[in-house]
Amino acid sequence: MHLIEIDGSQKSGSGTILRLSVALASILGQPLHLYNIRQNRPQPGLRPQHLEAVLTAAKLCDAQLEGVTVNSRELWFNPNEVKGGVFEAEIGTAGSIPMLLMTVLPICIFAKNTVQLHVSKGGTDVLHSPTINYMRNVFLPVLKRMGVNSSIKVHKYGYYPKGLGEVTLTVEPCKVLQPLRLEEFGVLKAVRGVSVCTFLADRKVAERQAAAAKSHLAERGIIASIQIINDQSNPVQKGSSLVLWAETDEGILLGADAIGELKKASEAVGKEAAEKLYAEVSAEATVDVHLADMLVPYVALAKGSSVYLTRMVSDHLETNIWLAETLLGVKFKTMKINGLYRVEKVG
């Protein structure tokens, strides 16, 4: 059995190397040795959310583990068959639930049976991570085009610093991943959004976030329809978030989000998300900058050639392509055309 050896200080030197290495090793059924974990981060090694991501991946494929403890910079992960079933995960901090889901989702697709994963005590909407509503309204619908049937149910929203968010991910097995060809932006059809606040209804936070986003987009000729959610699921942890997404007649879906923080005006949250979305739409990209890196493992594992256009090549995108090429033996081509980067997984 071939041992996969990955140096976690390569490329971005971030948690994305850990997440993707573990996911691909599980799918390949090959043992993994990962060292210099998150070498380039202020606090290197496994943080609680990374630890829980690895432990959850291990449950899905009944893996043997060594070195999987908080702050560990080296681990061994030896996977077995991915069976499916019902699983529990608990982060215990405001660590990102979406990041944990991104680790395990590729594994779930290759399970023998449906996977139902209940994740508790984490952050649904935290910095440096997609919001849970971005996952639901942008990421999963794009994966559906590749043949992935999955859903996320939010039981409780969770924010920094306490977390306490709770979601259930359900993924049906997918025999063959379809390639993704997103080469034409087309014509903008609709812009939608979800503005959430938890126990901040008295301050009209969700309404103010939405109003600021709508007004920023309207000034640029774009009409947005934004759903308001005054949530009361988590009395311990107040917070807010906003996700926006644009749809075109070519079936393109571009997303952007922003998160409320202490001393950050609701209007600033709305404007931030709107500015990010407008940057994507005006560039006529076919995937947003975050989706560009999130899709790499799926197009790498899909049959045939896939292609999409993004307005920038992030560290995460470079890292994910490097890892996919290293572990799966596939080939990606990235070239700049008319101000956009064309990312192609060669068939």
Secondary structure as GFF3:
##gff-version 3
##sequence-region A 1 347
A	DSSP	beta_strand	4	7	.	.	.	ID=ss1
A	DSSP	alpha_helix	15	28	.	.	.	ID=ss2
A	DSSP	beta_strand	32	35	.	.	.	ID=ss3
A	DSSP	alpha_helix	48	61	.	.	.	ID=ss4
A	DSSP	beta_strand	64	66	.	.	.	ID=ss5
A	DSSP	beta_strand	74	78	.	.	.	ID=ss6
A	DSSP	beta_strand	85	90	.	.	.	ID=ss7
A	DSSP	alpha_helix	97	109	.	.	.	ID=ss8
A	DSSP	beta_strand	115	122	.	.	.	ID=ss9
A	DSSP	alpha_helix	132	134	.	.	.	ID=ss10
A	DSSP	pi_helix	135	139	.	.	.	ID=ss11
A	DSSP	alpha_helix	140	144	.	.	.	ID=ss12
A	DSSP	beta_strand	150	156	.	.	.	ID=ss13
A	DSSP	beta_strand	165	171	.	.	.	ID=ss14
A	DSSP	beta_strand	181	182	.	.	.	ID=ss15
A	DSSP	beta_strand	188	198	.	.	.	ID=ss16
A	DSSP	three_ten_helix	201	203	.	.	.	ID=ss17
A	DSSP	alpha_helix	205	218	.	.	.	ID=ss18
A	DSSP	beta_strand	224	231	.	.	.	ID=ss19
A	DSSP	beta_strand	239	248	.	.	.	ID=ss20
A	DSSP	beta_strand	253	259	.	.	.	ID=ss21
A	DSSP	alpha_helix	266	283	.	.	.	ID=ss22
A	DSSP	alpha_helix	289	294	.	.	.	ID=ss23
A	DSSP	alpha_helix	296	301	.	.	.	ID=ss24
A	DSSP	beta_strand	306	310	.	.	.	ID=ss25
A	DSSP	alpha_helix	315	328	.	.	.	ID=ss26
A	DSSP	beta_strand	331	337	.	.	.	ID=ss27
A	DSSP	beta_strand	340	346	.	.	.	ID=ss28
###
